[in-house]
Amino acid sequence: MPHRPLSTATSRALVWFKRDLRQDDHAPLAAAQQFESALGLFIIEPDWLASPEFSSAHLQFALDSLAPLRASLAARGLPLLVRVGEATEVLAALRAETGFTHLLSHEETGPMWTYARDKAVAVWCAERGVRWQEWTQSGVVRRLRSRFGWAKRWQARMDAPRIAAQGGFAGVAGVELHDIPNLQTLGLQADTKLVQTGTEASAWAELDGFLDGRGRDYRLAMSSPLTAPDACSRLSPHLAFGTISMRAVHQATEYAIAHTADRALARALRSFSGRLRWHCHFMQKLEDQPSIEFENFASVCDGLRENDFDATRFEAWCAGQTGYPMVDACMRSLNATGWLNFRMRAMLVSFASYHLWLHWRPTGMYLARQFLDFEAGIHWSQMQMQSGTTGINTLRIYSPTKQALDQDPDGAFIRHWVPELARVPLPYLAEPWKMNDTLERMSGCVIGRDYPAPIVDDKTAVKAAKDRLYGLRKTPEARAEADAVQSRHGSRKSGMAQTGVRPRSGKAGGAAKTAAHKTSHAAQAAAAQPDLFADMAEPAGDQSPGLA
Ligand SMILES: Cc1cc2nc3c(=O)[nH]c(=O)nc-3n(C[C@H](O)[C@H](O)[C@H](O)COP(=O)(O)OP(=O)(O)OC[C@H]3O[C@@H](n4cnc5c(N)ncnc54)[C@H](O)[C@@H]3O)c2cc1C
């Protein structure tokens, strides 16, 4: 979005860094140059540290990014303060200290606590005559009336020139900078995960490496947890903390596609490019309906799982002790590294929501703490999609055994993350409970002693879950609500008409087939298209409608 000139008479700007820890493509920073003086601020907010999705790995990523940002802004004359406290209190103290007149920041689409804080800041500014100006930094549209035209707007924003502050700043002199706090001074335990590090430079290095060729196998290698860590861009924490802008990633990708002679790489990058739009498409859902962080998209799903929470199952799932090797390997890998590829994230949630019949909210909070890239809009939409509570999507129930055979055919991933199974013969690795006593002895893995027996029976659990969900979806209330959700949140890219439940091509459940049968001619044509969140159809290499 082009930045608007601001009145600069006796003006002092405070640039509030939030999820935008960079200098490149930073409209508030560029706008600050029009003021008589300026300074920057990042706030470590108690509400963030206390939120159930918070992990100290998140804060560490931000702190890693702040140190070099402070150094390079200082070299350009802009002091960057890092203060701890509730936003309005920090702002009040700084106003008393520096007399800033304008607050400049990017818009944020985050968890409810950020929404509440922004409302409080808006009131604080209004009461004190401080002008707060916000800029968008993604494709998310504030106060969106209709999803029609959304994709075009996304494209226009992403194709617009990047906004960069040129040269130096007239920084406010004499403000006490103080050292940037660290986890220890904040009284926080370090997270022991081996995660990616922050900084704007590492975001660009990650992007460059991916566009230069690391992404060539993206489409085929993204589904397996063995190959995905190298084949995927790994930009997600950088996009979540804004160490690089979505527009910069989009433009660099389009440039690489246009200028590479490597056709396989260009194809892979096109697929990647589509996912950048998904990022904003999902965040838009939270922007439009903040309650999806807590409440089912489809209210007909209220009460479905709420009263069935089984703490023992939940704890086994969190610890990677379910007795299903692929589930356990993925969870242990995530717990150790803070990242997992899309398909395996979906499998973990599918297992929790269908096999274990756990509500998506506690499982989602646990995962949010593990994902270094936690992004509320994507996360809660995906949690609900993979749990069947959007009321619209075809149920995708992943079989952990099939996923093990498809995505880890040699068993290397399972053996690495579940060492108890290291000597189990390959034919039994995905289903070790099928070993007889001799095999258990020979492989040094007695089920129930060295590794858990399956926590639930796969077939029985899936059948029970399907019966409950498809039964619910057949009701007239569910169908009516599905249309409303589709209308509010669905992508218009596929040109889909509204039909409620609709099958993807390939396998589909009974209710979905029935619903499709009854659709109009236009809707039947559209039924060949991907369903709601239409952009969610996985391209080649990650396609798995229905039971996966
Ligand atoms: C249950 C569940 C929870 C998830 N939670 C998050 C989350 O908190 N934060 C997050 O960034 N992603 C989340 N995802 C989406 C996806 O798994 C990650 O974006 C992806 O694995 C990040 O790795 P990458 O950057 O290498 O992705 P790449 O495949 O290289 O994709 C590039 C970027 O495109 C976007 N993107 C890719 N896939 C998706 C998708 N399916 N939906 C929306 N955007 C996408 C992301 O911004 C990603 O960084 C979740 C998926 C599931 C199933």
The ligand as a MOL file (V3000), in Angstrom:
LIG
                    3D

  0  0  0     0  0            999 V3000
M  V30 BEGIN CTAB
M  V30 COUNTS 53 58 0 0 0
M  V30 BEGIN ATOM
M  V30 1 C -2.7800 -27.9110 11.8390 0
M  V30 2 C -1.9020 -26.9540 11.0700 0
M  V30 3 C -1.4260 -25.8130 11.6970 0
M  V30 4 C -0.6380 -24.9030 10.9880 0
M  V30 5 N -0.1650 -23.8020 11.6490 0
M  V30 6 C 0.5950 -22.8990 10.9860 0
M  V30 7 C 1.0880 -21.7440 11.6630 0
M  V30 8 O 0.8330 -21.5230 12.8550 0
M  V30 9 N 1.8710 -20.8830 10.9530 0
M  V30 10 C 2.1610 -21.0910 9.6260 0
M  V30 11 O 2.8850 -20.2810 9.0210 0
M  V30 12 N 1.6720 -22.1710 8.9720 0
M  V30 13 C 0.9240 -23.0830 9.6100 0
M  V30 14 N 0.4470 -24.1870 8.9380 0
M  V30 15 C 0.6130 -24.2770 7.4580 0
M  V30 16 C 1.8750 -24.9750 6.9470 0
M  V30 17 O 2.0150 -26.2350 7.5170 0
M  V30 18 C 3.1370 -24.1400 7.1820 0
M  V30 19 O 2.9430 -22.8330 6.6770 0
M  V30 20 C 4.3490 -24.6960 6.4560 0
M  V30 21 O 4.5590 -26.0370 6.8300 0
M  V30 22 C 5.5550 -23.8400 6.8250 0
M  V30 23 O 6.7330 -24.3020 6.2370 0
M  V30 24 P 7.4150 -23.5180 5.0250 0
M  V30 25 O 7.5560 -22.0770 5.3360 0
M  V30 26 O 8.6600 -24.2500 4.6590 0
M  V30 27 O 6.3020 -23.6640 3.9220 0
M  V30 28 P 6.3350 -23.5840 2.3360 0
M  V30 29 O 5.6960 -24.8180 1.8420 0
M  V30 30 O 7.6840 -23.2470 1.8450 0
M  V30 31 O 5.3120 -22.4010 2.0340 0
M  V30 32 C 5.6940 -21.0150 2.0220 0
M  V30 33 C 4.7540 -20.2230 2.8750 0
M  V30 34 O 3.4280 -20.3380 2.3710 0
M  V30 35 C 2.5030 -20.3300 3.4430 0
M  V30 36 N 1.8150 -21.6230 3.4980 0
M  V30 37 C 2.2690 -22.8210 3.1000 0
M  V30 38 N 1.3370 -23.7680 3.3000 0
M  V30 39 C 0.2880 -23.1440 3.8360 0
M  V30 40 C -0.9950 -23.5740 4.2580 0
M  V30 41 N -1.3780 -24.8410 4.1520 0
M  V30 42 N -1.8360 -22.6630 4.7440 0
M  V30 43 C -1.4810 -21.3630 4.8540 0
M  V30 44 N -0.2800 -20.8880 4.4770 0
M  V30 45 C 0.5830 -21.7750 3.9700 0
M  V30 46 C 3.3160 -20.1410 4.7120 0
M  V30 47 O 3.3980 -18.7680 5.0060 0
M  V30 48 C 4.6820 -20.6700 4.3060 0
M  V30 49 O 5.7180 -20.1270 5.0780 0
M  V30 50 C -0.3340 -25.1350 9.6160 0
M  V30 51 C -0.8070 -26.2960 9.0090 0
M  V30 52 C -1.5820 -27.1870 9.7250 0
M  V30 53 C -2.0810 -28.4270 9.0470 0
M  V30 END ATOM
M  V30 BEGIN BOND
M  V30 1 1 1 2
M  V30 2 1 2 3
M  V30 3 2 2 52
M  V30 4 2 3 4
M  V30 5 1 4 5
M  V30 6 1 4 50
M  V30 7 2 5 6
M  V30 8 1 6 7
M  V30 9 1 6 13
M  V30 10 2 7 8
M  V30 11 1 7 9
M  V30 12 1 9 10
M  V30 13 2 10 11
M  V30 14 1 10 12
M  V30 15 2 12 13
M  V30 16 1 13 14
M  V30 17 1 14 15
M  V30 18 1 14 50
M  V30 19 1 15 16
M  V30 20 1 16 17
M  V30 21 1 16 18
M  V30 22 1 18 19
M  V30 23 1 18 20
M  V30 24 1 20 21
M  V30 25 1 20 22
M  V30 26 1 22 23
M  V30 27 1 23 24
M  V30 28 2 24 25
M  V30 29 1 24 26
M  V30 30 1 24 27
M  V30 31 1 27 28
M  V30 32 2 28 29
M  V30 33 1 28 30
M  V30 34 1 28 31
M  V30 35 1 31 32
M  V30 36 1 32 33
M  V30 37 1 33 34
M  V30 38 1 33 48
M  V30 39 1 34 35
M  V30 40 1 35 36
M  V30 41 1 35 46
M  V30 42 1 36 37
M  V30 43 1 36 45
M  V30 44 2 37 38
M  V30 45 1 38 39
M  V30 46 1 39 40
M  V30 47 2 39 45
M  V30 48 1 40 41
M  V30 49 2 40 42
M  V30 50 1 42 43
M  V30 51 2 43 44
M  V30 52 1 44 45
M  V30 53 1 46 47
M  V30 54 1 46 48
M  V30 55 1 48 49
M  V30 56 2 50 51
M  V30 57 1 51 52
M  V30 58 1 52 53
M  V30 END BOND
M  V30 END CTAB
M  END
